[in-house]
């Protein structure tokens, strides 16, 4: 199954067939993520059978009820290839053993909702923080989803951060991005460039084509190191041209 992005904000999904509980959970999750909001939205899926339409690469967590007309276990199995963290929710604590077969991130007991949400609060905030990059441009604080960055280009004492629809400028060095775990999927094709692996449309010998149509050349002295890193992320092995 292919999963396509349908929005640019990080999203938390709630899949539960009890509207009152869904609204309660949304309210409590909103209180948890306020310190790290960064544009994160919480979406309640009201038509459970329509859940597949909401599964895309903006989703950072799914709170999934088990006992529904469409089994939560069945949904977890269907979306397993998306690698989205699943947090099962249930009134029946005994189901935790069956839930383990689907490798959930956590099992939340409805009867102990506050207690269990407290246990995952730090993880949720950390997950949201790692999805976003914050900068100040023209005295305005801005948050960008890291996955939306196509490439970063050095320009003197500044860097240009290119997304599909905008170029942000920040007084910073390119090297300062490299130790940041949020940018671990960024590759160096040439001096002064970092490109987001996930936004490369095609890499052919000495040229990278980004999803925006921009082409970036790979310098000769970086060909080997670039393609070694590229194929490592691709899950394969690089052989000399």
Helices and strands as residue ranges (DSSP letters): E 11-15, H 19-33, G 34-36, E 41-44, G 48-54, E 59-65, H 72-78, G 80-82, E 86-90, G 93-95, H 96-99, G 100-102, E 106-109, G 110-112, H 113-131, E 132-137, E 140-145, G 146-148, E 149-155, E 158-163, E 167-171, H 175-178, G 181-183, E 186-187, E 193-196, G 197-199, E 200-204, E 207-210, E 215-217, G 220-222, H 223-234
